Amino acid sequence: MIRSVFIFLVAVGLGALTVSGQDEDAAADLKRRIRALTDELRQRSDASLPKIDESARPVMRIYDIGDLVMNYPNSGGDPVDLTPSKFQFPEQAELEEPQSPFEVDWIIEMLRQLVEPAAWDSVEYADVQPRLGRLFVNNIPRVHKKIDAFMKTLRKLADRQLRVQIYAVPVDEKDAALLASATRTLPADAAERLLSRPSMGSTELVCRSNQQLSQRVGRRVGYLGDYDVEIAQEATIGDPISKSAFSGMAVDVRAMLDEGGKGARLDIELSRTHVSEPVRRVDTEHGPLELPELALTRLRTSAWVPLDRVVILGGSTAGTNPCLFLARVTRMGTKTKTK
Amino acid sequence: MRKEAIFALVGFLVGAATLAGGDDEGDLREELERLQREAARAMQRNWEANDLPPSDGSGNQVGFFPLEDLGTPRYDVLPPTHDLVLEGSESPLFGGYAEEGQLPFGTNEEVMELIRVSVDPAAWETGIVTLAGDSMVVASRPSTVGRVRTFLDRTLRRLAHRGVAMDFEAVDVSAAMGRSLSGADAGRLFAEARAKLDNAISTGAAQRVFGLKGIGSLGTRFVVWHGREVAIVSDFDVEVAQTASTADPVVAIVQSGGYIATRAEVDDSGRNISLDLGLRLEELLGIRRHETRRSGVVDLPERTEQANRLAVRVPNGVWTIASSGTTDDGKQRLFLVRASLIERGGDR
């Protein structure tokens, strides 16, 4: 094989030398000869190769059977448990255990297997030792150069970050045609139009690919929600209980980059709540009682979205105060700007 | 020798053509490029047929393939972190923990196994395929590494990231119009019927009372809910002692609004979508206040409700009447759904 490459390179040089001294007529003549030789080459190369019996080669084909094997649970409970929120504040997020993109042992193993495997045996005293978050590597300069390239690749994999922007926007009957025609992505002008409206809430966060994050943005509205009533033989009392309702947006998201498709898989749970004010009050024998009213829009989905485009994640399109969730996922560059 | 002769000939032509100038340079360059492509194809065929090492003589190539978007379980959908779990209750507010996490092609190890049997099976006798965190590392012949990239990007991801866009509308129409729409095409509203309905909505002959929209991946359940919650005094817990009595107000929450919860799968042709569908719409018509003799005011809500749990097969992108019911005022309330298949890169 090396000999073939050598012959190829020598021939390139010879061909160049042959032509360098020719005039234009000779070049035209050469062009004709090239065409003739090209045809000849094609015939010869085809003829020289063994014929492959295509019918005998295994061919992989994929059959979509998802619709045949999915369960159809026609009975059973509702797929959504809509237990009332009691206007409670969202629980603190319990995220997964932190994990490093790569493990030290794996990096060492891969260095030995993928970066000049022979050099680790043939070079005297070649070694790699992990200490204090660093690798102490002893090897020849050529191998160090390749290790640099290998580490650069690992960093490119580890440093993939995404910016996830979520917007809650109001829609009305005039948007019906737009919303009926759009499936996932909004045209740029339509996106601009929707995003320029008075916002019903927005949130934005930056995460590494495959990292789950959560965020709450909003305010807590306190109200006198109940009385703890106590009674004795001759007296009663109502101990007031104050509560708070959450008004704002809560997002729980994991974004996973799909570089080949220039998109990201987005696993997301979104809640937007709004406490109507003033809060209704009723009088009881123990004092006033406040009864809030909360508007809610919620969404849970797992969907692939293209990068840098405004997509419709979901929401309400008609009814009372419709609220639509839009999202834009952007890949953040790894370059650092310095002065 | 024959192979080397081909290389020599190609090399000669490449060198000659590179320096051959003239007024027809564009043609010549085009010819040269064609020639180079031809030579590359010939070499590739030769290599494949004879199992020769890579033509560039560089040995194995190393490829890194992030897999997190394939190897992370797709729950139904995301295990919630802000559950809004009620005190003393295991039940999350919105949706359930539901099904097991779903891996489109199994674990990362199983994806590797799929690659071993699907992409150049013979190459793995000497090549390396291993995992690094959420990434797969492949060291093999350049063409094999290229095929792995193609298999992941164009086959597995194309399948895993197919999605569906769901639309749900509740529309009140006259009984006659309801019969007409349900009768034609078995409740499927193709362009003409949908235009007729839209026209009725714009003229006020029909009312779109509720609408939801959402996107999700095929095979996973996704949920959209929009509504409101209203606190009411639903009762009094009355307590009596020897010479005293009191009424402890009981606060409850009334919900109104609707949701769509669905899981979609597509058939092999892509023309029909099977849906496991939950639809619900509740309207709070009003709260009647009842004055009790001694305790105070009790709120008495009045609501309408229409809910379905369906397993239906609908044409891709066509509005379909999933269900209907008669309202108090004699109108027909149609639950319309539309499922539209969206391919991974279908936005460009």
HADDOCK unambig.tbl for C-alpha pairs under 7 A between the chains (distance, minus, plus):
assign (segid A and resid 1 and name CA) (segid B and resid 57 and name CA) 6.97 0.50 0.50
assign (segid A and resid 2 and name CA) (segid B and resid 57 and name CA) 6.64 0.50 0.50
assign (segid A and resid 4 and name CA) (segid B and resid 4 and name CA) 5.17 0.50 0.50
assign (segid A and resid 4 and name CA) (segid B and resid 7 and name CA) 6.45 0.50 0.50
assign (segid A and resid 7 and name CA) (segid B and resid 7 and name CA) 6.89 0.50 0.50
assign (segid A and resid 7 and name CA) (segid B and resid 8 and name CA) 5.64 0.50 0.50
assign (segid A and resid 8 and name CA) (segid B and resid 7 and name CA) 5.12 0.50 0.50
assign (segid A and resid 8 and name CA) (segid B and resid 8 and name CA) 4.86 0.50 0.50
assign (segid A and resid 8 and name CA) (segid B and resid 11 and name CA) 4.73 0.50 0.50
assign (segid A and resid 9 and name CA) (segid B and resid 11 and name CA) 6.32 0.50 0.50
assign (segid A and resid 11 and name CA) (segid B and resid 8 and name CA) 5.37 0.50 0.50
assign (segid A and resid 11 and name CA) (segid B and resid 11 and name CA) 4.72 0.50 0.50
assign (segid A and resid 11 and name CA) (segid B and resid 12 and name CA) 4.42 0.50 0.50
assign (segid A and resid 12 and name CA) (segid B and resid 11 and name CA) 4.41 0.50 0.50
assign (segid A and resid 12 and name CA) (segid B and resid 12 and name CA) 4.77 0.50 0.50
assign (segid A and resid 12 and name CA) (segid B and resid 14 and name CA) 5.95 0.50 0.50
assign (segid A and resid 12 and name CA) (segid B and resid 15 and name CA) 4.02 0.50 0.50
assign (segid A and resid 13 and name CA) (segid B and resid 15 and name CA) 5.95 0.50 0.50
assign (segid A and resid 14 and name CA) (segid B and resid 12 and name CA) 6.33 0.50 0.50
assign (segid A and resid 14 and name CA) (segid B and resid 15 and name CA) 6.99 0.50 0.50
assign (segid A and resid 15 and name CA) (segid B and resid 12 and name CA) 4.40 0.50 0.50
assign (segid A and resid 15 and name CA) (segid B and resid 13 and name CA) 6.22 0.50 0.50
assign (segid A and resid 15 and name CA) (segid B and resid 15 and name CA) 4.42 0.50 0.50
assign (segid A and resid 15 and name CA) (segid B and resid 16 and name CA) 4.15 0.50 0.50
assign (segid A and resid 16 and name CA) (segid B and resid 15 and name CA) 4.46 0.50 0.50
assign (segid A and resid 16 and name CA) (segid B and resid 16 and name CA) 4.63 0.50 0.50
assign (segid A and resid 16 and name CA) (segid B and resid 18 and name CA) 6.94 0.50 0.50
assign (segid A and resid 16 and name CA) (segid B and resid 19 and name CA) 5.85 0.50 0.50
assign (segid A and resid 18 and name CA) (segid B and resid 16 and name CA) 6.86 0.50 0.50
assign (segid A and resid 19 and name CA) (segid B and resid 16 and name CA) 5.64 0.50 0.50
assign (segid A and resid 19 and name CA) (segid B and resid 19 and name CA) 6.36 0.50 0.50
assign (segid A and resid 19 and name CA) (segid B and resid 20 and name CA) 6.05 0.50 0.50
assign (segid A and resid 20 and name CA) (segid B and resid 19 and name CA) 6.27 0.50 0.50
assign (segid A and resid 24 and name CA) (segid B and resid 22 and name CA) 5.62 0.50 0.50
assign (segid A and resid 27 and name CA) (segid B and resid 20 and name CA) 5.59 0.50 0.50
assign (segid A and resid 27 and name CA) (segid B and resid 21 and name CA) 6.70 0.50 0.50
assign (segid A and resid 27 and name CA) (segid B and resid 22 and name CA) 6.63 0.50 0.50
assign (segid A and resid 31 and name CA) (segid B and resid 28 and name CA) 6.87 0.50 0.50
assign (segid A and resid 34 and name CA) (segid B and resid 13 and name CA) 6.84 0.50 0.50
assign (segid A and resid 38 and name CA) (segid B and resid 35 and name CA) 6.57 0.50 0.50
assign (segid A and resid 45 and name CA) (segid B and resid 42 and name CA) 6.19 0.50 0.50
assign (segid A and resid 49 and name CA) (segid B and resid 46 and name CA) 6.24 0.50 0.50
assign (segid A and resid 50 and name CA) (segid B and resid 49 and name CA) 6.82 0.50 0.50
assign (segid A and resid 63 and name CA) (segid B and resid 268 and name CA) 6.57 0.50 0.50
assign (segid A and resid 64 and name CA) (segid B and resid 267 and name CA) 6.33 0.50 0.50
assign (segid A and resid 64 and name CA) (segid B and resid 268 and name CA) 4.80 0.50 0.50
assign (segid A and resid 65 and name CA) (segid B and resid 267 and name CA) 6.56 0.50 0.50
assign (segid A and resid 65 and name CA) (segid B and resid 268 and name CA) 6.70 0.50 0.50
assign (segid A and resid 66 and name CA) (segid B and resid 265 and name CA) 5.52 0.50 0.50
assign (segid A and resid 66 and name CA) (segid B and resid 266 and name CA) 6.50 0.50 0.50
assign (segid A and resid 66 and name CA) (segid B and resid 267 and name CA) 6.96 0.50 0.50
assign (segid A and resid 67 and name CA) (segid B and resid 265 and name CA) 4.83 0.50 0.50
assign (segid A and resid 67 and name CA) (segid B and resid 266 and name CA) 5.43 0.50 0.50
assign (segid A and resid 67 and name CA) (segid B and resid 267 and name CA) 5.41 0.50 0.50
assign (segid A and resid 67 and name CA) (segid B and resid 274 and name CA) 6.01 0.50 0.50
assign (segid A and resid 72 and name CA) (segid B and resid 276 and name CA) 6.12 0.50 0.50
assign (segid A and resid 72 and name CA) (segid B and resid 311 and name CA) 5.89 0.50 0.50
assign (segid A and resid 74 and name CA) (segid B and resid 309 and name CA) 6.39 0.50 0.50
assign (segid A and resid 74 and name CA) (segid B and resid 310 and name CA) 6.22 0.50 0.50
assign (segid A and resid 74 and name CA) (segid B and resid 311 and name CA) 6.57 0.50 0.50
assign (segid A and resid 79 and name CA) (segid B and resid 261 and name CA) 6.60 0.50 0.50
assign (segid A and resid 79 and name CA) (segid B and resid 278 and name CA) 6.55 0.50 0.50
assign (segid A and resid 80 and name CA) (segid B and resid 94 and name CA) 6.62 0.50 0.50
assign (segid A and resid 80 and name CA) (segid B and resid 95 and name CA) 4.56 0.50 0.50
assign (segid A and resid 80 and name CA) (segid B and resid 96 and name CA) 6.75 0.50 0.50
assign (segid A and resid 81 and name CA) (segid B and resid 93 and name CA) 6.48 0.50 0.50
assign (segid A and resid 81 and name CA) (segid B and resid 94 and name CA) 5.72 0.50 0.50
assign (segid A and resid 81 and name CA) (segid B and resid 95 and name CA) 5.05 0.50 0.50
assign (segid A and resid 81 and name CA) (segid B and resid 96 and name CA) 6.47 0.50 0.50
assign (segid A and resid 82 and name CA) (segid B and resid 93 and name CA) 6.01 0.50 0.50
assign (segid A and resid 82 and name CA) (segid B and resid 94 and name CA) 5.78 0.50 0.50
assign (segid A and resid 83 and name CA) (segid B and resid 93 and name CA) 5.31 0.50 0.50
assign (segid A and resid 84 and name CA) (segid B and resid 93 and name CA) 6.80 0.50 0.50
assign (segid A and resid 84 and name CA) (segid B and resid 253 and name CA) 6.38 0.50 0.50
assign (segid A and resid 85 and name CA) (segid B and resid 84 and name CA) 6.82 0.50 0.50
assign (segid A and resid 85 and name CA) (segid B and resid 93 and name CA) 6.27 0.50 0.50
assign (segid A and resid 86 and name CA) (segid B and resid 253 and name CA) 6.94 0.50 0.50
assign (segid A and resid 88 and name CA) (segid B and resid 84 and name CA) 6.85 0.50 0.50
assign (segid A and resid 90 and name CA) (segid B and resid 82 and name CA) 5.43 0.50 0.50
assign (segid A and resid 90 and name CA) (segid B and resid 83 and name CA) 6.78 0.50 0.50
assign (segid A and resid 90 and name CA) (segid B and resid 84 and name CA) 5.05 0.50 0.50
assign (segid A and resid 91 and name CA) (segid B and resid 82 and name CA) 5.03 0.50 0.50
assign (segid A and resid 91 and name CA) (segid B and resid 83 and name CA) 6.27 0.50 0.50
assign (segid A and resid 91 and name CA) (segid B and resid 84 and name CA) 5.67 0.50 0.50
assign (segid A and resid 92 and name CA) (segid B and resid 82 and name CA) 6.24 0.50 0.50
assign (segid A and resid 93 and name CA) (segid B and resid 81 and name CA) 4.69 0.50 0.50
assign (segid A and resid 93 and name CA) (segid B and resid 82 and name CA) 5.41 0.50 0.50
assign (segid A and resid 94 and name CA) (segid B and resid 81 and name CA) 5.49 0.50 0.50
assign (segid A and resid 95 and name CA) (segid B and resid 81 and name CA) 6.82 0.50 0.50
assign (segid A and resid 101 and name CA) (segid B and resid 133 and name CA) 5.50 0.50 0.50
assign (segid A and resid 102 and name CA) (segid B and resid 132 and name CA) 6.09 0.50 0.50
assign (segid A and resid 102 and name CA) (segid B and resid 133 and name CA) 5.28 0.50 0.50
assign (segid A and resid 106 and name CA) (segid B and resid 132 and name CA) 6.97 0.50 0.50
assign (segid A and resid 183 and name CA) (segid B and resid 165 and name CA) 5.68 0.50 0.50
assign (segid A and resid 184 and name CA) (segid B and resid 165 and name CA) 6.75 0.50 0.50
assign (segid A and resid 184 and name CA) (segid B and resid 215 and name CA) 6.89 0.50 0.50
assign (segid A and resid 185 and name CA) (segid B and resid 347 and name CA) 6.25 0.50 0.50
assign (segid A and resid 210 and name CA) (segid B and resid 68 and name CA) 6.28 0.50 0.50
assign (segid A and resid 229 and name CA) (segid B and resid 248 and name CA) 5.87 0.50 0.50
assign (segid A and resid 231 and name CA) (segid B and resid 241 and name CA) 6.98 0.50 0.50
assign (segid A and resid 232 and name CA) (segid B and resid 241 and name CA) 6.52 0.50 0.50
assign (segid A and resid 233 and name CA) (segid B and resid 241 and name CA) 5.27 0.50 0.50
assign (segid A and resid 233 and name CA) (segid B and resid 242 and name CA) 5.28 0.50 0.50
assign (segid A and resid 233 and name CA) (segid B and resid 243 and name CA) 6.11 0.50 0.50
assign (segid A and resid 233 and name CA) (segid B and resid 244 and name CA) 6.40 0.50 0.50
assign (segid A and resid 234 and name CA) (segid B and resid 242 and name CA) 6.71 0.50 0.50
assign (segid A and resid 234 and name CA) (segid B and resid 243 and name CA) 5.12 0.50 0.50
assign (segid A and resid 234 and name CA) (segid B and resid 244 and name CA) 5.12 0.50 0.50
assign (segid A and resid 235 and name CA) (segid B and resid 244 and name CA) 5.81 0.50 0.50
assign (segid A and resid 236 and name CA) (segid B and resid 244 and name CA) 6.86 0.50 0.50
assign (segid A and resid 236 and name CA) (segid B and resid 246 and name CA) 6.58 0.50 0.50
assign (segid A and resid 252 and name CA) (segid B and resid 81 and name CA) 6.81 0.50 0.50
assign (segid A and resid 256 and name CA) (segid B and resid 68 and name CA) 6.31 0.50 0.50
assign (segid A and resid 256 and name CA) (segid B and resid 69 and name CA) 5.17 0.50 0.50
assign (segid A and resid 257 and name CA) (segid B and resid 69 and name CA) 6.59 0.50 0.50
assign (segid A and resid 258 and name CA) (segid B and resid 69 and name CA) 6.58 0.50 0.50
assign (segid A and resid 260 and name CA) (segid B and resid 153 and name CA) 5.79 0.50 0.50
assign (segid A and resid 261 and name CA) (segid B and resid 345 and name CA) 6.41 0.50 0.50
assign (segid A and resid 265 and name CA) (segid B and resid 69 and name CA) 6.19 0.50 0.50
assign (segid A and resid 267 and name CA) (segid B and resid 77 and name CA) 6.82 0.50 0.50
assign (segid A and resid 267 and name CA) (segid B and resid 78 and name CA) 5.87 0.50 0.50
assign (segid A and resid 268 and name CA) (segid B and resid 78 and name CA) 6.42 0.50 0.50
assign (segid A and resid 269 and name CA) (segid B and resid 78 and name CA) 6.92 0.50 0.50
assign (segid A and resid 284 and name CA) (segid B and resid 296 and name CA) 5.95 0.50 0.50
assign (segid A and resid 291 and name CA) (segid B and resid 231 and name CA) 4.85 0.50 0.50
assign (segid A and resid 291 and name CA) (segid B and resid 232 and name CA) 6.19 0.50 0.50
assign (segid A and resid 292 and name CA) (segid B and resid 230 and name CA) 6.23 0.50 0.50
assign (segid A and resid 292 and name CA) (segid B and resid 231 and name CA) 5.58 0.50 0.50
assign (segid A and resid 293 and name CA) (segid B and resid 229 and name CA) 5.63 0.50 0.50
assign (segid A and resid 293 and name CA) (segid B and resid 230 and name CA) 4.32 0.50 0.50
assign (segid A and resid 293 and name CA) (segid B and resid 231 and name CA) 6.15 0.50 0.50
assign (segid A and resid 294 and name CA) (segid B and resid 228 and name CA) 5.34 0.50 0.50
assign (segid A and resid 294 and name CA) (segid B and resid 229 and name CA) 5.02 0.50 0.50
assign (segid A and resid 294 and name CA) (segid B and resid 230 and name CA) 6.33 0.50 0.50
assign (segid A and resid 295 and name CA) (segid B and resid 227 and name CA) 5.94 0.50 0.50
assign (segid A and resid 295 and name CA) (segid B and resid 228 and name CA) 4.18 0.50 0.50
assign (segid A and resid 295 and name CA) (segid B and resid 229 and name CA) 6.44 0.50 0.50
assign (segid A and resid 296 and name CA) (segid B and resid 226 and name CA) 5.72 0.50 0.50
assign (segid A and resid 296 and name CA) (segid B and resid 227 and name CA) 5.36 0.50 0.50
assign (segid A and resid 296 and name CA) (segid B and resid 228 and name CA) 5.45 0.50 0.50
assign (segid A and resid 297 and name CA) (segid B and resid 225 and name CA) 5.64 0.50 0.50
assign (segid A and resid 297 and name CA) (segid B and resid 226 and name CA) 4.24 0.50 0.50
assign (segid A and resid 297 and name CA) (segid B and resid 227 and name CA) 6.41 0.50 0.50
assign (segid A and resid 298 and name CA) (segid B and resid 224 and name CA) 5.68 0.50 0.50
assign (segid A and resid 298 and name CA) (segid B and resid 225 and name CA) 5.02 0.50 0.50
assign (segid A and resid 298 and name CA) (segid B and resid 226 and name CA) 6.26 0.50 0.50
assign (segid A and resid 299 and name CA) (segid B and resid 223 and name CA) 5.53 0.50 0.50
assign (segid A and resid 299 and name CA) (segid B and resid 224 and name CA) 4.35 0.50 0.50
assign (segid A and resid 299 and name CA) (segid B and resid 225 and name CA) 6.28 0.50 0.50
assign (segid A and resid 300 and name CA) (segid B and resid 77 and name CA) 6.57 0.50 0.50
assign (segid A and resid 300 and name CA) (segid B and resid 222 and name CA) 5.53 0.50 0.50
assign (segid A and resid 300 and name CA) (segid B and resid 223 and name CA) 5.18 0.50 0.50
assign (segid A and resid 300 and name CA) (segid B and resid 224 and name CA) 6.54 0.50 0.50
assign (segid A and resid 301 and name CA) (segid B and resid 77 and name CA) 5.79 0.50 0.50
assign (segid A and resid 301 and name CA) (segid B and resid 216 and name CA) 5.52 0.50 0.50
assign (segid A and resid 301 and name CA) (segid B and resid 222 and name CA) 4.58 0.50 0.50
assign (segid A and resid 301 and name CA) (segid B and resid 223 and name CA) 6.49 0.50 0.50
assign (segid A and resid 302 and name CA) (segid B and resid 77 and name CA) 6.00 0.50 0.50
assign (segid A and resid 302 and name CA) (segid B and resid 216 and name CA) 5.25 0.50 0.50
assign (segid A and resid 302 and name CA) (segid B and resid 217 and name CA) 5.75 0.50 0.50
assign (segid A and resid 303 and name CA) (segid B and resid 163 and name CA) 6.52 0.50 0.50
assign (segid A and resid 303 and name CA) (segid B and resid 215 and name CA) 6.44 0.50 0.50
assign (segid A and resid 303 and name CA) (segid B and resid 216 and name CA) 4.47 0.50 0.50
assign (segid A and resid 303 and name CA) (segid B and resid 217 and name CA) 4.89 0.50 0.50
assign (segid A and resid 304 and name CA) (segid B and resid 161 and name CA) 5.65 0.50 0.50
assign (segid A and resid 304 and name CA) (segid B and resid 163 and name CA) 6.96 0.50 0.50
assign (segid A and resid 304 and name CA) (segid B and resid 217 and name CA) 6.98 0.50 0.50
assign (segid A and resid 304 and name CA) (segid B and resid 344 and name CA) 6.76 0.50 0.50
assign (segid A and resid 313 and name CA) (segid B and resid 214 and name CA) 5.47 0.50 0.50
assign (segid A and resid 313 and name CA) (segid B and resid 215 and name CA) 5.67 0.50 0.50
assign (segid A and resid 314 and name CA) (segid B and resid 213 and name CA) 4.78 0.50 0.50
assign (segid A and resid 314 and name CA) (segid B and resid 214 and name CA) 3.62 0.50 0.50
assign (segid A and resid 314 and name CA) (segid B and resid 215 and name CA) 6.28 0.50 0.50
assign (segid A and resid 314 and name CA) (segid B and resid 224 and name CA) 6.79 0.50 0.50
assign (segid A and resid 315 and name CA) (segid B and resid 212 and name CA) 5.58 0.50 0.50
assign (segid A and resid 315 and name CA) (segid B and resid 213 and name CA) 5.41 0.50 0.50
assign (segid A and resid 315 and name CA) (segid B and resid 214 and name CA) 6.34 0.50 0.50
assign (segid A and resid 315 and name CA) (segid B and resid 224 and name CA) 6.15 0.50 0.50
assign (segid A and resid 316 and name CA) (segid B and resid 211 and name CA) 5.49 0.50 0.50
assign (segid A and resid 316 and name CA) (segid B and resid 212 and name CA) 4.17 0.50 0.50
assign (segid A and resid 316 and name CA) (segid B and resid 213 and name CA) 6.13 0.50 0.50
assign (segid A and resid 316 and name CA) (segid B and resid 226 and name CA) 6.10 0.50 0.50
assign (segid A and resid 317 and name CA) (segid B and resid 211 and name CA) 4.73 0.50 0.50
assign (segid A and resid 317 and name CA) (segid B and resid 212 and name CA) 5.29 0.50 0.50
assign (segid A and resid 317 and name CA) (segid B and resid 213 and name CA) 6.73 0.50 0.50
assign (segid A and resid 318 and name CA) (segid B and resid 208 and name CA) 6.86 0.50 0.50
assign (segid A and resid 318 and name CA) (segid B and resid 209 and name CA) 6.43 0.50 0.50
assign (segid A and resid 318 and name CA) (segid B and resid 210 and name CA) 4.63 0.50 0.50
assign (segid A and resid 318 and name CA) (segid B and resid 211 and name CA) 4.39 0.50 0.50
assign (segid A and resid 319 and name CA) (segid B and resid 209 and name CA) 5.26 0.50 0.50
assign (segid A and resid 319 and name CA) (segid B and resid 210 and name CA) 4.35 0.50 0.50
assign (segid A and resid 319 and name CA) (segid B and resid 211 and name CA) 6.50 0.50 0.50
